[in-house]
Every structure is written in structure tokens, then in C-alpha cells.
Amino acid sequence: MPSPADGESIVGARLSLYVTNAAADGPAIWRTVPDWAEDTVTWGAQPARSGTASAGNFGNMNAGRLVSTSVSGVTTGGDVSFQLYADANDGLSVTSREGAPGTRPQLVLTLSAR
């Protein structure tokens, strides 16, 4: 994630996901250490969490639309990494970064002049 321009600061962040299979109770969002490689992540080998509380939580997630929620703790530029952790076993599916434009996960920052 690039750093804000001079005179700007990050005042908010939202994680957006495109839902392909609905969930009544979406996943929690946890910060993780950003030093992992995509080809090494498995169900049994996940990036370590970097905190004791979730950074956000999705509620009801309807299929066929982009859903977003606030994420706490994103206040400076640099690498940021998240883990989605299911609160329920309900078959939620979302598109990945390989999805069609407009359906890929996005971290949207709100900036403010200092």
C-alpha cells in the first residue's frame, strides 16, 4: 500500500469483497504479519496474526454484490495483510484477485488533509 502524499493522513479503511455464495454471518478480519508468500499458505500453514482483536467483521453477505466493512488499525502507508476467519460454517465464497475487474477484493482508504 503506498504512503499518503505529503499533507495527507489515512483516517479510515474499508475492505470490499464480491460475494459469489451468500453467508448470514460473514468472516472476521484479522491483521497478520505481511511476510508470507501466497504459494506457502495452506489450511494448516497460515500467516501469524499480529494482534489480539479482530480488525473488522462482515455481517450478512448477500450473493451477487460487493460487500464492504470498516477495518481498524490502517493508519500509515506500507504493507498490510489480513486473514478472513469464518464465524460460521455456511459456505461463503468470494472472488479472488484473479476475478473479473469490479469483483476483485479492494482495500479502500479515506484520506484527509492534515
C-alpha positions in Angstrom: 0.0 0.0 0.0 1.5 3.4 -1.0 2.1 6.0 1.7 -0.2 9.0 1.7 1.1 12.1 0.0 2.7 14.9 2.0 0.0 16.7 4.0 -2.4 13.7 3.9 -3.2 11.1 6.5 -5.2 7.9 6.5 -8.4 8.4 8.5 -10.3 5.2 7.5 -10.2 1.9 5.7 -12.8 -0.4 4.2 -12.3 -3.9 2.9 -14.6 -4.8 0.0 -15.3 -8.3 -1.3 -17.5 -9.6 -4.1 -19.8 -12.4 -2.8 -20.5 -15.4 -5.0 -22.1 -17.6 -2.3 -24.0 -15.9 0.5 -23.4 -16.1 4.2 -25.7 -14.9 7.1 -22.7 -14.3 9.2 -19.6 -13.2 7.3 -16.0 -13.7 8.5 -14.0 -11.7 11.0 -10.9 -9.8 9.6 -7.6 -10.3 11.4 -4.3 -8.5 10.8 -1.4 -10.8 10.0 2.3 -10.3 9.6 2.9 -9.3 6.0 6.0 -11.5 5.4 4.2 -14.6 3.9 4.2 -15.9 0.3 1.0 -16.9 -1.5 2.3 -20.3 -2.6 3.1 -21.3 1.0 -0.3 -20.7 2.6 -2.5 -23.8 3.3 -5.3 -24.6 5.8 -2.6 -25.8 8.2 0.0 -23.1 7.5 -1.4 -19.6 7.7 0.3 -16.3 8.4 0.6 -15.4 12.0 -1.9 -12.9 13.5 -0.5 -9.6 14.6 -3.0 -8.7 17.3 -5.3 -9.9 19.9 -8.6 -8.5 18.5 -10.1 -8.6 15.1 -9.8 -5.5 12.8 -13.3 -5.8 11.5 -16.2 -8.2 10.8 -18.6 -8.8 8.0 -22.2 -9.4 8.8 -24.8 -10.7 6.4 -23.3 -11.1 2.9 -25.7 -11.5 0.0 -24.5 -13.2 -3.2 -24.0 -11.2 -6.4 -22.8 -8.0 -4.9 -19.8 -6.1 -3.5 -19.9 -6.0 0.3 -17.6 -3.8 2.4 -16.9 -3.2 6.1 -14.6 -1.0 8.1 -11.1 -2.2 9.1 -9.4 -0.7 12.1 -5.7 -0.1 12.5 -4.8 1.0 9.0 -3.2 4.4 9.7 0.1 4.5 7.7 1.4 3.5 4.3 3.2 0.3 3.8 2.4 -3.4 3.6 -0.8 -4.6 5.2 -2.0 -8.2 5.4 -5.4 -9.7 6.5 -6.8 -13.1 7.2 -10.6 -13.8 6.9 -11.7 -16.1 9.7 -15.1 -17.7 9.4 -17.6 -17.2 12.2 -19.8 -19.9 10.9 -19.7 -22.9 8.5 -22.1 -21.6 5.9 -20.2 -21.9 2.6 -19.3 -18.3 2.0 -17.4 -17.8 -1.3 -15.9 -14.5 -2.6 -13.9 -13.8 -5.7 -10.1 -13.5 -5.5 -7.6 -11.2 -7.1 -7.9 -13.3 -10.3 -11.6 -12.4 -10.6 -13.0 -10.1 -13.3 -12.4 -6.3 -12.8 -15.0 -4.9 -10.4 -15.2 -8.2 -8.4 -11.7 -8.3 -7.0 -11.1 -7.6 -3.3 -10.2 -4.0 -2.5 -8.9 -2.1 0.4 -10.3 1.5 0.1 -8.6 4.2 2.1 -10.1 7.5 3.2 -7.5 10.3 3.3 -7.7 13.7 4.9 -5.5 16.8 4.6 -3.6 17.4 7.8 
